[in-house]
Amino acid sequence: MLFRWVFCEVAWNFWLTTKWMWPAPLFIVAFFAPESPWWLVRKGRFDDAKRSLTRLTSAKGKEDFDADQTIAMMRHTIASEKEVSHLA
């Protein structure tokens, strides 16, 4: 009887409850996550994108990183994607 209770009743309840404990921490992490520089460039918020890129790359110790050049590359890529998507 104990075997049946542990492996039939408790087993599915355990997995059901552990599945629902992840949304709360993930929501909190997502709330504090920085906005994507790509999303910011797509929305035309270039100063915010530069600030975000600088913040995301400053801890890596890359002195030769140029945020303006990266944003220009993002703008070019987005324009190319729009052009290709209109042709399809």
Phi and psi in degrees as a GROMACS rama.xvg file:
@    title "Ramachandran Plot"
@    xaxis  label "Phi"
@    yaxis  label "Psi"
@TYPE xy
-64.2214  -40.5084  LEU-2
-58.1365  -46.6209  PHE-3
-64.5283  -39.7388  ARG-4
-66.537  -44.8744  TRP-5
-68.0337  -45.1581  VAL-6
-90.9254  -9.67168  PHE-7
-110.9  -49.1888  CYS-8
-84.2916  -48.081  GLU-9
-73.7375  -34.1444  VAL-10
-60.4273  -50.9402  ALA-11
-74.397  -29.6867  TRP-12
-66.6163  -38.8421  ASN-13
-60.5081  -49.1643  PHE-14
-70.2599  -32.863  TRP-15
-65.8271  -42.8502  LEU-16
-73.8566  -36.7608  THR-17
-69.7628  -25.803  THR-18
-66.8437  -31.7262  LYS-19
-90.9876  -1.13966  TRP-20
-86.721  -11.4879  MET-21
-82.0729  -30.9951  TRP-22
-59.8243  -37.3785  PRO-23
-64.3208  -51.3132  ALA-24
-64.126  -36.4537  PRO-25
-66.402  -37.1199  LEU-26
-64.332  -41.4053  PHE-27
-64.9297  -44.1806  ILE-28
-63.5789  -42.8789  VAL-29
-65.535  -32.4944  ALA-30
-65.3403  -36.9311  PHE-31
-94.6287  -2.38911  PHE-32
-70.6551  143.808  ALA-33
-71.1214  153.431  PRO-34
-69.7582  148.603  GLU-35
-70.8056  131.903  SER-36
-60.1846  -34.6941  PRO-37
-62.8933  -43.6574  TRP-38
-63.6871  -42.4913  TRP-39
-63.1823  -39.8983  LEU-40
-66.7031  -41.3589  VAL-41
-61.4116  -31.3593  ARG-42
-87.3907  -0.971039  LYS-43
82.4632  14.3586  GLY-44
-97.768  73.3045  ARG-45
-71.1071  -35.9282  PHE-46
-66.5405  -41.1133  ASP-47
-65.7014  -37.1418  ASP-48
-64.5468  -40.5595  ALA-49
-64.7264  -42.5931  LYS-50
-62.205  -42.2913  ARG-51
-65.8557  -43.1711  SER-52
-62.1413  -42.969  LEU-53
-62.5668  -41.6135  THR-54
-67.3041  -39.6483  ARG-55
-73.3495  -26.2736  LEU-56
-104.669  -9.05411  THR-57
-67.3226  -31.8767  SER-58
-76.2922  -13.855  ALA-59
-83.6262  -10.2052  LYS-60
75.8956  28.9924  GLY-61
-94.2026  103.814  LYS-62
-76.0047  -26.899  GLU-63
-89.3801  11.6263  ASP-64
-76.0073  130.458  PHE-65
-116.906  107.1  ASP-66
-65.8497  -36.6638  ALA-67
-63.8326  -40.2148  ASP-68
-66.2102  -39.1448  GLN-69
-66.4946  -40.4174  THR-70
-66.4381  -38.0607  ILE-71
-62.0616  -40.2698  ALA-72
-64.788  -40.2457  MET-73
-63.2598  -44.1013  MET-74
-61.9973  -41.7385  ARG-75
-63.719  -44.0457  HIS-76
-63.7577  -43.4929  THR-77
-64.8113  -41.4525  ILE-78
-63.5852  -40.2905  ALA-79
-64.5654  -41.3053  SER-80
-63.6576  -40.5845  GLU-81
-64.4044  -40.7701  LYS-82
-63.9176  -44.4164  GLU-83
-67.5501  -38.1489  VAL-84
-70.01  -29.0833  SER-85
-75.8593  -25.4125  HIS-86
-78.3094  -25.407  LEU-87
